[in-house]
C-alpha cells in the first residue's frame, strides 16, 4: 500500500499535505435547492408534490446553510428527511377510487416491486392511466419487462413460501444425494414454471397438473427424466408415466413441506389446502400430542396418524387435511419419487439407482408407501396422478384461490367477506376469456378491488 508521506533528505519523512476537499457549490443555493427538490420529491413520494411541501423542505435547506453547512450537506439533509418521511415509506392512498398517481404506484409495486417509471408517471400526469385500454397496454408492457421477474420471485416467496427452501437441511445419511446445487435448481424450476404459465397464458389446472416441466440436467436426473444436459432451466415434455407436472410435484414445494428427516401428510395437506385450494385449516387442539417422526423404519406415518383420525375431536379436520398429504407421500423429503420409505434402522439394502456412485449409501428401504386416500365427498384416489385429476375437475376452485392470492399481494390487504362479489367478477371475466393466468392478472388490475382503497 502506498503511504501518504513525502521523502525529506536521507530517510526522513513527513506527512503529505491533505487531499483537497471537493463539494458541490452553488451561486444561488436557495433557487437551486428549490429546483432540485422539485425534481426529486415527486419521484420519491410517487405523486405531485404541493408547492408548500416543497417550500418547507427548501426552507430547511436554507436553515442548514445559515447554520454554516455547505450547499451539498444542506441538500443531503433535506433528501434524508424526505426518505425518512411517511410519504416515501408508505403508500398513502385516499379512501375511495384511486387517482391516476396512486394507481400507477399500486400497479408498479404489483408487477415490478418498485416505484413507477417515467412512462407511468407521465401517463398519470396526463390523467390517462385510468383508461382501460391504456391500463391494459401498461400491464402488457410491464409483464414483458425483465423487472417483472421481481414480481415472480416475491409473489412465489410469499404465496408458496419459496423463501423457506433453506429452512432445514436434509439428513445426510438418509438423503446423501442432496446438494446446494440441487436446491438452487428446485427454486429455479418453480420460478420458471410460474413465468411459463404467465407468458403462455395457461389456465389454472396447470397449477397442479401439466404435460411439461421446467428443469435442467441436475433436476431432470432427480426426476428420472433422460435426455437433458446443461445447467440452463428449460421446458421439457414429460415422458409417459412420469409423476410430475404442476406445483404439487415440484421438488421445491415438497422440500419446503418436509422437515429434513421425514414427511408428514398433515403438514403437506395443510399447505395444499391453504395455498392451492384456499381453505385454511383450523389449528390443532392444544391437548393433542404431535406425531413424532420415526426414522427407524418400524411404522409408517399413516399408521401413526391412525390414532389422530380415530379421535373424534381430530377426525373432522384430518378428513380434510390428510388426503392431499397422503397423495404426496409418494415423494420424499427432497422431492424424489419413492415406493418405499428410507430408514436408518430396519429394512432392506438400498440399490444405488440414481445416486452418484461416489456417494456412500447409509440408509435402508423400509415399509412401502401408500399414496391412496379418500376425499371428504367420498371420491377416492389410488395415487398422486388420480388425486391431481380430481383437483383439475374443479378448475374454478383453483382459479378463485389464485385470484385471491394475487389480489392480497397486489393490494396489501386480505379479501374481506364484502369483497367476494368483486372477486367473483374477476374470476368470471377471466373464465369467459379462456381462464388464462395472464388474463387473470389483467382482470385483477382492471377490477374494482385493485383500483379502490
C-alpha positions in Angstrom: 0.0 0.0 0.0 1.3 3.4 -0.9 1.8 5.6 2.2 0.6 9.2 2.2 4.1 10.6 3.1 6.8 12.7 1.4 10.5 11.9 1.4 12.7 14.5 3.0 16.5 14.2 2.9 18.2 11.0 3.9 15.5 8.7 5.2 13.4 11.4 6.8 9.7 11.6 6.1 6.9 14.0 6.8 3.1 13.7 6.2 2.0 14.7 2.7 -0.4 17.7 2.6 -4.1 16.6 2.8 -6.0 16.0 -0.3 -8.2 18.9 -1.4 -11.9 18.8 -0.3 -14.4 18.6 -3.2 -18.0 19.5 -2.8 -20.9 20.9 -4.8 -21.3 24.6 -4.6 -24.0 27.0 -5.8 -24.1 30.7 -6.6 -27.8 30.7 -5.9 -28.3 27.9 -3.3 -31.9 28.7 -2.4 -33.1 28.7 -6.1 -31.0 25.6 -6.9 -32.3 23.7 -3.8 -35.9 24.5 -4.8 -35.2 23.3 -8.4 -33.6 20.1 -7.3 -36.3 19.3 -4.7 -39.0 20.0 -7.3 -37.5 17.2 -9.4 -36.7 14.8 -6.5 -39.8 14.9 -4.3 -42.4 13.8 -6.8 -40.3 10.8 -7.7 -39.7 9.9 -4.0 -43.3 10.5 -3.0 -44.7 8.9 -6.2 -47.2 11.7 -6.8 -47.3 15.5 -7.5 -46.0 17.5 -4.5 -47.7 20.6 -3.4 -45.7 23.9 -3.5 -46.0 24.4 0.2 -44.4 21.0 0.9 -41.5 21.7 -1.5 -41.1 25.1 0.1 -41.0 23.6 3.6 -38.1 21.3 2.5 -36.3 24.2 0.8 -36.7 26.3 3.9 -34.9 23.6 6.0 -32.0 23.7 3.4 -31.8 27.5 4.0 -31.7 26.9 7.7 -28.8 24.5 7.4 -27.0 26.9 5.1 -27.5 29.7 7.7 -26.1 27.4 10.3 -22.8 27.0 8.3 -23.4 23.9 6.3 -22.1 23.8 2.7 -24.7 23.5 -0.1 -24.2 19.8 -0.6 -24.5 18.9 3.1 -27.6 21.1 3.5 -29.3 19.5 0.5 -28.4 16.0 1.6 -30.1 16.7 4.9 -33.3 17.6 3.0 -33.1 14.4 0.9 -32.6 12.2 4.0 -35.6 13.9 5.6 -37.7 13.1 2.6 -36.6 9.4 2.5 -37.5 9.1 6.2 -41.0 10.6 5.8 -44.2 8.6 5.7 -44.8 9.9 2.1 -41.8 7.8 1.0 -42.1 4.9 3.3 -45.8 4.2 2.9 -48.4 4.1 0.1 -50.6 7.0 1.2 -53.9 6.5 -0.6 -57.1 8.4 0.0 -60.2 6.3 0.6 -62.3 5.6 -2.5 -61.3 5.2 -6.1 -57.5 5.6 -6.6 -56.4 8.6 -8.6 -54.0 8.1 -11.5 -50.8 8.5 -9.5 -52.0 6.1 -6.8 -53.0 3.7 -9.5 -49.6 4.0 -11.1 -47.9 3.3 -7.8 -50.0 0.3 -7.0 -49.5 -1.2 -10.4 -45.8 -0.6 -10.4 -45.3 -2.2 -6.9 -47.5 -5.1 -8.0 -45.6 -6.1 -11.2 -42.2 -4.5 -10.6 -41.9 -4.3 -6.9 -40.6 -0.7 -7.4 -41.7 2.9 -7.9 -43.3 3.9 -11.2 -41.0 4.6 -14.1 -41.1 7.8 -16.2 -43.8 6.4 -18.6 -46.2 5.5 -15.8 -45.6 8.9 -14.2 -46.2 10.6 -17.5 -49.5 8.8 -18.1 -50.6 9.6 -14.6 -49.8 13.3 -15.1 -51.9 13.2 -18.3 -54.8 11.6 -16.4 -55.0 8.8 -19.0 -53.9 5.8 -16.9 -57.4 5.1 -15.7 -58.5 4.3 -19.3 -58.9 0.5 -19.6 -57.1 0.3 -22.9 -54.2 2.3 -21.6 -54.0 0.4 -18.4 -54.1 -2.9 -20.2 -51.3 -1.8 -22.5 -49.2 -0.9 -19.5 -49.8 -4.3 -17.9 -48.5 -5.9 -21.1 -45.5 -3.6 -21.2 -44.6 -4.3 -17.6 -45.1 -8.1 -17.8 -42.7 -8.1 -20.8 -40.1 -6.1 -18.9 -37.3 -8.0 -17.1 -38.2 -6.2 -13.9 -41.4 -8.3 -13.7 -39.2 -11.2 -12.6 -39.2 -9.4 -9.2 -43.0 -10.0 -9.1 -42.5 -13.7 -9.9 -39.9 -14.2 -7.2 -41.5 -12.1 -4.5 -45.0 -13.5 -5.1 -43.9 -17.1 -5.0 -41.8 -16.4 -2.0 -44.9 -15.3 -0.1 -47.6 -17.5 -1.7 -45.7 -20.8 -1.9 -43.2 -20.0 0.9 -40.4 -20.4 -1.5 -38.2 -18.2 0.7 -38.2 -21.1 3.2 -36.5 -23.5 0.9 -33.3 -23.5 3.1 -35.1 -23.6 6.4 -33.8 -27.1 7.0 -31.1 -29.4 5.7 -32.0 -32.9 4.7 -30.4 -35.6 6.8 -27.1 -36.5 5.2 -27.4 -40.2 6.0 -30.9 -40.6 4.6 -30.5 -38.3 1.6 -26.8 -38.3 0.6 -27.6 -37.2 -3.0 -28.9 -33.8 -1.8 -26.7 -30.7 -2.7 -27.0 -26.9 -2.7 -26.9 -27.0 -6.5 -29.9 -29.3 -6.5 -31.7 -26.9 -4.1 -30.9 -24.0 -6.4 -32.3 -25.9 -9.3 -35.5 -26.6 -7.4 -36.1 -22.9 -6.8 -35.3 -22.0 -10.4 -37.8 -24.6 -11.6 -40.7 -23.1 -9.6 -39.9 -19.6 -10.7 -39.5 -20.6 -14.4 -42.7 -22.6 -14.3 -44.8 -19.7 -13.0 -43.2 -17.5 -15.6 -44.2 -20.0 -18.2 -47.8 -20.0 -17.0 -47.9 -16.2 -17.4 -46.1 -15.9 -20.7 -48.2 -18.6 -22.4 -51.4 -17.6 -20.5 -52.0 -21.2 -19.4 -55.1 -22.0 -17.3 -55.4 -22.7 -13.6 -55.4 -26.5 -14.0 -51.6 -26.2 -14.7 -51.2 -25.2 -11.0 -51.5 -28.9 -10.2 -51.1 -30.8 -13.5 -49.2 -30.3 -16.7 -47.5 -32.2 -19.5 -44.2 -30.4 -19.1 -41.7 -29.4 -16.5 -39.0 -26.7 -16.3 -35.7 -28.4 -15.5 -32.0 -28.6 -16.1 -29.8 -31.6 -16.2 -29.4 -31.9 -12.4 -33.2 -31.7 -11.7 -34.1 -33.9 -14.6 -31.8 -36.7 -13.3 -33.5 -36.2 -9.9 -36.9 -36.6 -11.5 -35.8 -39.6 -13.6 -36.1 -37.7 -16.9 -33.4 -38.6 -19.5 -32.0 -36.6 -22.4 -31.5 -33.2 -20.6 -28.0 -31.7 -20.4 -26.6 -28.5 -19.1 -27.4 -26.2 -16.2 -30.0 -24.0 -18.0 -33.6 -24.4 -16.9 -35.8 -25.1 -20.0 -39.2 -26.5 -20.8 -39.1 -30.3 -21.2 -42.1 -32.5 -22.2 -43.0 -35.1 -19.6 -42.3 -38.7 -20.6 -45.1 -41.2 -20.2 -45.9 -42.4 -16.6 -43.7 -39.6 -15.1 -45.5 -38.5 -11.9 -44.5 -34.8 -12.3 -46.2 -31.6 -13.7 -47.6 -28.7 -11.8 -46.6 -27.1 -8.5 -47.8 -30.1 -6.4 -45.0 -32.4 -7.5 -42.1 -29.9 -7.7 -39.2 -30.7 -5.5 -39.0 -27.2 -4.0 -42.5 -27.4 -2.6 -42.0 -30.9 -1.4 -38.9 -29.9 0.4 -40.5 -26.9 2.0 -43.3 -29.0 3.4 -40.9 -31.6 4.9 -38.7 -31.3 8.0 -35.4 -32.6 6.5 -35.8 -36.1 8.0 -39.4 -37.3 7.4 -42.5 -36.2 5.6 -45.9 -35.5 7.2 -49.3 -35.8 5.4 -50.6 -33.2 7.9 -48.0 -30.6 7.0 -48.2 -31.2 3.3 -52.0 -31.5 3.4 -52.4 -28.2 5.3 -50.1 -26.5 2.8 -52.1 -27.7 -0.2 -55.4 -26.8 1.4 -54.3 -23.3 2.3 -52.0 -22.3 -0.6 -53.6 -24.0 -3.6 -57.2 -24.6 -2.6 -57.9 -21.6 -0.4 -59.1 -23.4 2.7 -57.0 -22.5 5.8 -57.1 -25.5 8.2 -58.0 -24.9 11.8 -55.1 -25.0 14.3 -54.7 -28.4 16.2 -56.2 -28.7 19.7 -53.7 -27.8 22.4 -54.1 -31.0 24.3 -53.3 -33.4 21.3 -49.7 -34.5 21.1 -47.9 -34.1 17.8 -46.9 -37.2 15.8 -43.2 -38.0 16.4 -41.2 -38.9 13.4 -40.0 -42.4 13.1 -36.8 -43.0 11.0 -36.2 -46.5 12.3 -38.5 -48.0 9.7 -40.8 -49.7 12.2 -44.1 -47.8 11.4 -45.4 -45.7 8.6 -46.7 -42.1 9.1 -50.2 -43.4 8.0 -50.1 -45.9 10.9 -49.0 -43.2 13.3 -51.8 -40.8 12.2 -54.5 -43.5 12.8 -54.8 -42.6 16.4 -55.5 -39.0 15.5 -58.1 -39.9 12.9 -59.8 -42.2 15.4 -60.1 -39.2 17.8 -63.5 -37.6 17.4 -62.0 -34.2 18.2 -59.4 -34.6 15.4 -61.3 -36.7 12.9 -63.1 -33.9 11.0 -60.0 -31.8 10.4 -57.9 -34.8 9.4 -60.5 -35.9 7.0 -59.9 -32.6 5.1 -56.2 -32.2 5.6 -54.8 -35.8 5.3 -55.9 -36.8 1.7 -53.6 -34.3 -0.1 -50.8 -35.2 2.2 -51.3 -38.9 1.6 -51.1 -38.4 -2.1 -47.8 -36.6 -1.7 -46.4 -39.4 0.4 -45.2 -40.7 -3.0 -42.4 -38.1 -2.7 -39.6 -37.9 -0.1 -38.0 -35.1 1.8 -36.1 -33.7 -1.2 -38.9 -34.3 -3.7 -37.7 -37.6 -5.1 -40.3 -40.2 -6.1 -40.4 -43.3 -3.8 -42.2 -46.6 -3.5 -40.7 -47.3 0.0 -39.6 -45.1 2.9 -36.0 -44.7 3.7 -34.8 -45.8 7.2 -31.7 -45.9 9.3 -32.8 -49.0 11.2 -34.8 -51.9 9.9 -35.2 -52.6 6.2 -33.6 -54.0 3.0 -30.3 -52.8 1.4 -30.9 -49.8 -0.8 -29.9 -50.1 -4.5 -27.7 -47.3 -5.8 -30.1 -46.3 -8.6 -29.8 -42.6 -9.5 -27.4 -41.8 -6.6 -23.9 -40.8 -7.6 -21.6 -43.8 -7.4 -19.1 -41.8 -5.4 -21.7 -41.0 -2.7 -22.0 -43.6 0.1 -25.4 -45.1 1.0 -26.1 -45.4 4.7 -29.8 -45.9 4.6 -32.1 -48.9 4.1 -35.5 -49.3 2.4 -38.3 -49.6 5.0 -42.1 -50.0 4.6 -43.9 -49.5 1.4 -45.5 -46.1 0.6 -49.3 -45.9 0.4 -50.3 -42.8 -1.6 -54.0 -43.6 -1.7 -56.8 -41.7 0.0 -60.4 -40.6 0.1 -61.7 -37.0 -0.1 -64.4 -35.7 2.2 -67.0 -36.1 -0.6 -66.3 -39.8 -0.9 -64.2 -39.7 -4.1 -61.1 -41.9 -3.8 -57.7 -41.9 -5.5 -55.0 -44.6 -5.7 -52.0 -42.3 -6.3 -50.9 -38.8 -6.8 -51.9 -38.8 -10.5 -55.5 -39.7 -9.6 -55.5 -37.1 -6.9 -54.4 -34.4 -9.3 -57.1 -35.5 -11.7 -59.7 -34.9 -9.0 -58.4 -31.4 -8.3 -58.4 -30.4 -12.0 -62.0 -31.4 -12.3 -62.8 -28.2 -10.5 -60.7 -25.5 -12.2 -62.8 -22.6 -10.8 -61.7 -23.5 -7.3 -58.0 -23.3 -8.3 -58.6 -20.1 -10.3 -60.5 -18.4 -7.4 -57.8 -19.2 -4.9 -55.1 -17.9 -7.2 -57.1 -14.7 -7.8 -57.4 -14.2 -4.1 -53.7 -14.7 -3.5 -52.8 -12.3 -6.3 -55.3 -9.7 -5.0 -53.9 -9.9 -1.5 -50.3 -9.4 -2.9 -51.4 -6.6 -5.2 -53.4 -4.5 -2.7 -51.6 -5.4 0.6 -54.8 -6.4 2.4 -56.9 -9.5 2.8 -60.0 -10.1 0.7 -62.9 -9.5 3.1 -66.4 -11.0 3.0 -67.8 -7.9 1.4 -65.3 -8.3 -1.5 -66.5 -11.7 -2.6 -68.7 -10.4 -5.4 -65.9 -8.3 -6.8 -63.5 -11.2 -6.7 -66.1 -13.5 -8.3 -66.5 -10.9 -11.1 -62.7 -11.1 -11.8 -62.8 -14.9 -11.9 -65.9 -14.9 -14.2 -64.4 -12.4 -16.7 -61.2 -14.5 -16.7 -63.1 -17.7 -17.4 -65.0 -16.0 -20.2 -61.7 -15.3 -21.9 -60.3 -18.9 -21.5 -59.2 -18.8 -17.9 -55.5 -18.0 -18.5 -53.3 -16.7 -15.7 -52.0 -13.7 -17.7 -55.7 -12.8 -18.4 -56.3 -13.1 -14.6 -53.6 -10.6 -13.9 -55.2 -8.2 -16.4 -58.7 -8.6 -14.9 -57.3 -8.1 -11.4 -55.8 -4.7 -12.4 -59.0 -3.7 -14.2 -61.2 -4.7 -11.3 -62.7 -2.6 -8.6 -60.7 -4.1 -5.7 -57.4 -3.2 -7.3 -58.5 0.3 -8.3 -60.1 1.2 -4.9 -58.8 1.7 -1.4 
